[in-house]
Amino acid sequence: MPPQRVPDMANARVFRASQDVVRDEVAARGAEIVDLRARVTDRSGDQRPAFCLPEDTIHGSLAFGRLVVAELLVRGL
């Protein structure tokens, strides 16, 4: 799953709901999903600052990327 950062011009509820629909459809087609949300978000579902780039409102930080790579390695990729 992508970094949990909602662009300023988006509605957070719609953004998250659409993300869930896309995830479910991708998984239904047999793709393996790397979902780090439980490890990188706060109680509100927003990405914690440690995993964000302060000057970029959409992408994750190097720390987020490292978690993705570590998870992929655990899965044998």
C-alpha positions as CSV (number, residue, x, y, z in Angstrom):
1,M,0.0,0.0,0.0
2,P,1.2,3.5,-0.7
3,P,2.2,6.0,2.0
4,Q,-0.8,7.1,3.9
5,R,-0.6,10.7,2.9
6,V,-3.7,12.4,1.6
7,P,-3.1,15.2,-1.0
8,D,-4.4,18.5,0.2
9,M,-6.9,18.7,-2.7
10,A,-8.4,15.3,-1.9
11,N,-11.1,14.3,0.6
12,A,-9.5,12.0,3.1
13,R,-12.5,9.7,3.5
14,V,-12.9,9.3,-0.3
15,F,-9.2,8.8,-0.8
16,R,-8.9,6.1,1.8
17,A,-12.1,4.3,0.6
18,S,-10.9,4.3,-3.0
19,Q,-7.6,2.9,-1.8
20,D,-9.4,0.0,-0.1
21,V,-11.4,-0.7,-3.2
22,V,-8.3,-0.8,-5.4
23,R,-6.4,-3.0,-2.8
24,D,-9.3,-5.5,-2.7
25,E,-9.5,-5.7,-6.5
26,V,-5.7,-6.1,-6.9
27,A,-5.7,-8.8,-4.2
28,A,-8.7,-10.6,-5.9
29,R,-6.6,-10.9,-9.0
30,G,-3.9,-12.8,-7.0
31,A,-1.4,-10.1,-6.4
32,E,0.4,-10.0,-3.1
33,I,-0.2,-6.8,-1.1
34,V,2.5,-5.2,1.1
35,D,0.5,-3.3,3.6
36,L,2.5,-1.5,6.2
37,R,-0.3,0.8,7.4
38,A,-0.4,-0.7,10.9
39,R,3.3,0.0,11.3
40,V,3.5,3.5,9.9
41,T,0.3,5.3,10.8
42,D,-1.1,7.0,13.9
43,R,-4.6,6.4,15.4
44,S,-6.2,8.7,12.8
45,G,-4.8,6.6,9.9
46,D,-2.3,9.3,8.9
47,Q,1.3,8.4,8.2
48,R,3.5,9.2,11.2
49,P,6.0,12.1,10.7
50,A,9.0,9.6,10.9
51,F,7.8,8.1,7.7
52,C,7.1,11.4,5.8
53,L,9.0,13.9,3.8
54,P,8.2,17.2,5.4
55,E,8.5,19.1,2.1
56,D,6.4,16.5,0.1
57,T,2.8,16.1,1.0
58,I,2.3,12.8,-0.9
59,H,5.4,10.5,-0.8
60,G,7.0,8.6,2.1
61,S,10.4,9.1,3.4
62,L,13.5,6.9,3.1
63,A,12.5,5.3,6.4
64,F,9.2,4.3,4.8
65,G,11.0,3.0,1.7
66,R,13.3,0.9,3.9
67,L,10.3,-0.8,5.5
68,V,8.9,-1.6,2.1
69,V,12.2,-3.1,1.0
70,A,12.7,-5.1,4.2
71,E,9.2,-6.5,3.9
72,L,9.9,-7.5,0.3
73,L,13.1,-9.2,1.3
74,V,11.2,-11.1,4.1
75,R,8.8,-12.4,1.4
76,G,11.7,-13.6,-0.7
77,L,11.8,-10.9,-3.5
